[in-house]
């Protein structure tokens, strides 16, 4: 057997359970293990609790005790990338993602693409493509030929065929990893305009109908505008949060641009959207997920050994936003028990399919942060004044209050109980005015959002309603004055505390500029 195992020989994968402590399929054969790319493990594995015998005796010696329980935890840190958190965030939010149409959805059956055809500019499958519609903006990926990948405009749709406006190249057999995702909508030519009334902007249409477009609901964020001038307004370009939805109009209560009334004559406006996960109000939409975490520990005597945290429920998630660095996230799971495999015959690692890690670039905090904003809510404008200009560092955290349930006759936990869905944040800002201090003293209604974008993708984390704490101005010699603030999220008027949007595609015009 080896004398030691190097940490670089380890690996981490996560599989969703069918029910608590049970993987799908006979013996877990149908489990899908998603490989992770951890930076480290603050807490991982089981910690045994012991009791000893301490009888009254002349020698004053304890007698050997016994193990009475096992506290199981799975904690790790990772970089935040384009898509590596999309699936796991469902667990931390206790909800299914509100996903646009995809041939590889998070929670549904995959549609197997069969080919791409040049003559009619089409993508083909046996069935299942009817979830898309004409004028959808789609992102195609995974094909061998680059011309078959990228942003496409849908022209026609049938159950087994999508035709697009762009050129395609013949690929008689679509690769197994090929996929199509809806990433937005193309409004009809000359149909959309912006109206600003009492400080609140709306986008209106004549021929279109927003109520028939999936993803249009209050609280969701859209990006208005495409890279071609004909696909965007002259002035109203940027991210916007939906306040209300009607057949012929969307109103916005938060925008990254200063809105002005604009006709949009001759413009074919693009709207880009993403996959949304938020904590849900309705009991029917609240879903507790449990997982098994597999940490492979290198080769044992002859085969791979591993440890497992089983019956693991997502507990805490923290998005870290340090300066001059990269975005990272800390995740912790509370488990029911731990298991171990030597890798030898009869004690091998668990079966299932392994999906390799994304290998994507991390977002950096210097050039990939589009906006961090904290402002007092103002019903008379979509661009309330920010409480600060620049940030020295920030974080956003979720805490589900998961605790293990133990009982007589059970080693480990038989179940887990959850507390309130708590959202918090901390920001150390560069002081410029006393507005932030006043907001703390007045217990003002405040909103916090983080928007980041890079390489034609991006995300939003939005806490629409928070109460502020902290606010003690920090003055040090020869340094810029700073003000640390804490934020406690609360349920907002739309019935949630925090919402995240992960965009598989954003136009280049949505990338931060410096």
Secondary structure, 3 states (H helix, E strand, C coil): CCCCCCHHHEEEEEEECCECCECCCHHHCCCEEEECCEEEEEEEEEEEEEEEECCCCCCCCCEEEEEEEEEEEEEEEEECECCCCHHHHHHHHCECCECCCECCCCCCCCCCEEEEECCCCEEEECCCHHHCCCCEEEEEECCCCHHHCEEEEEEEEECCEEEECCCCCCECCCCCCCEEEEEEEECCCCCEEEEEECCEEEEEECCCCHHHCCCCCCCCEEEECCCCHHHCCCCCCEEEEEEEEECCEEEEEEECCCCCCECCCCCCCEEECCEEEECCCCHHHECCCEEEEEEEEEECCCCEEEEEEEEEEEEEEEEEEECCCECEEEEEEEECEEEEECCCCCCCCCCCEEECCCCCCECECCCCEEEEEEEECCCCCCCCCECCCCEEEEEEEEECCCEEECCCCCCCCCEEECCCCEEEEEEEEECCCCHHHHHHHCCCCEEEEEEEEECCEEEEEEEEEEEEEEEEEECCCCCCCEEEEEEEECCCCCCCCCEEEEECCCCHHHCCCC
